């Protein structure tokens, strides 16, 4: 089974590396020796065969002169003691075969002509060598002798050395395996143990673990010390972090408890103040009503002042209601249910129409607008948005108020649109801030708290609210509720 390189141990990799390097080195040495052996063996054979060819030529002079072929063949037969010579031939100066060895053997090679240079000539073809030597008598060439040899000994030497190199390679493999085993015990096994320790620390977050090594004065010892120091530092930081986390949780609990207590006190104070303020305001309003309804001889100027006083009382009472709604928008518990916002919007608009029967305007409510939200808080949202639309269309001849919903990707966007006074889009960021007004109170009365309350409620529902408008062309308020995605 093949094992991926990444899964092999360091010892296995080094063992194979040693075997590979040793094998390559032996192969290179073998090839170098083989090349040198072939070169030297061939040169030695050429030199030896050239000497033999000259001797044969010298001993064959008288046979050629006296045309004694038997004597020439007898001279060539001396080559039978040479194991590497395959055949030999003697040619006359005219180029005819005079004698050959063996006497009845075929010619194995096509004999090439002798070169012009004096002395013996040789030709090679692999392990085959052909030697040619001139035969001279009284300064004239009377013939040529050729000796053909096959260097079988060179082959045998190469095979013998290959066998020796293979044996040495197997020996090196055994030594490499032994070295790899020793390396595994001395270095690889501690590294494996170190890796296992690191894996345990990473998996279980136990920084109290430590790695120990028997060899403490080499690079592994330095690595062990650095690893243990890192674990100690991480353990110390982890303890400090845990302690800081505990301290932070305690502080958060304390601050949360203090904030909850402060909110409860503030809520109680708000309701108390509102209740305590409502009673005298109601008394003042009732007195003003009695003064206006009974004729006590008051002048018109006095009646106007009383009417203004009563209007201020109504305005202050409305502001108290808005402040209570603002407080309720952030402190009241939420209970999300499936709401029909179309029904709530229709109810709010109907109440406004009943309270102002002389107003003539077009009311449009899209059916089927649902949301998962808190009923009481969404009632406050729609009351504020629709009352704003009602107020800012009071000076329009053909007023229109519309409530509906549309899709924007995965979200459902609800909107309240009117064709009233509108606003400057560059000032839209001031709309949802408490007590920020874009119109004069004398023109459109109000407290400037309603839209801030709407924004807080929508944010508590995980949604967003924004507005688009243009002066004297109306405004549109949009809002989303994140619970619709579920």
C-alpha positions, 0 to 999 in steps of 0.5 A: 500500500502506498503511503503519502509522503506527508504521512511518512515519519522523518526517520522513514524519509531520511532512511529512503534519502540515505538509500537514494543517495547511496544508490545514486553514488554507487551507480555513478561510481559503477558507471565511471569505473565501467567507462574507465574499464572499457576505455583501458581494456579496449586500449590494452586489447588494441595494443596487444592485438596490434603486436600480434598482427605485426608478429603474424605479418613478419612470420608470413613474409616467406610464405607470401614470397614463396606462395606457401599458403599452408605455411601462412595458415599454420602461422595464423593457427597460432591464434587458437590460443587467444580466446578473444580472437574470432578470425584472421586473414592475410591478403596479398598486395593485389587484394586477394585472400591468401590465408585465413583462420580458421581455415574454412571459416566465413569472413565475419566482417567487411574488411576496410582498406588500410589508411595511408598512415604507416603502422597498424590500424584499428576499427571498433564496433561495440566490443568487436575490434578489427586490427590491420597491419601491413606486411613488408619485404625489402621496403615494399608492401607485399600484403596485409594481415587482419585480426578480428577479436571480440572482447568478451572479457570486458563484458564479464568484468562489467557484469562482475563489477555490477554484481559487486555494486549491487551487493554493496547497494544492498549492504548500504540499504541495510545500514540505512535501515539501521541508521533510520531505526537509530535515528527514530529512537534518538530524534524522531521519536522525541519529535513525534512525542512533542507533536502528540503533546502539542496536539493534546494541548491544542485539542483539550486546551490543557496548558499544564502539559509539559514535554520532557526529553532525555537529550537536553544539550542539543537542538531538540533540548532547545526546542523542548525548552522553547516549547515548555516556556511557550506553554508556561507563558500561555498558561499564565496568560490563560489564567490571567484571562480567565481571572479577567473574564471572571472579574469582568462578568462580576462587574457586568453583573454589578453594573447590570443590577445597578442599571436595572435598579436605576431603570426601575427607579426611573420608570417608577419616578416617571410614572409617579411624576406623570401621575402627580402632574396629571392631577393638577393639570386636570384641575387646571383644565377643568377650571379653564373649562368652567370659566369658558362655559359660564358667563361671569362677565369676563372680557374677550381678552380674559377668555382668550388668555384662559383658552390659551392656558387650557391649550397649554395644559393639553399640550403639556399632557400630550408631552407627558404621554409622549415621554411615557411612550418613549420610556415604555419603548425601551423598558417594556417587555416584548411579546412577539405575536403574529400581527395584522398591521393593516387592521391596526392602521385602519383602527388608528385612522378610524379613530382620527377620522371620528375625532375630526369629522370635518376633515375630508381626505382619502385614506388607503390601507393595503390589506394583508400586511403582517408582522411578528412583533409586540402588539402594544409597541407596534400600536405606538409606532402606527399611532405616531406615524399616522398621527404625524401624517394626519397632522402634516396633511391638515393644510392640503386641499386634497389630502391623502394618507396611505399605509402599505407594505412591499418586498425588498429582497428577503425583507418586508418593508412597511410604509406610511405615505402622505401628500402633506407639508413634507420636509427637506431631505437634507435634514432627514437625520434630525427627524428621529432625534428627541425634541428635534423639529423641522417645522415651527410649533405655531405651524404644526404643533407637537412635542418632537418625541414621537419619531424618536419613540418609533425609532427605538421600538423598531430597533428593539424589533431588529429592524430599521426606519428611514424617511423620504420627503420633499417640501410641499410634496409629502413624505414617506416613512419606511420601517422593517421588522427583522422577525419577518425573516423567521 
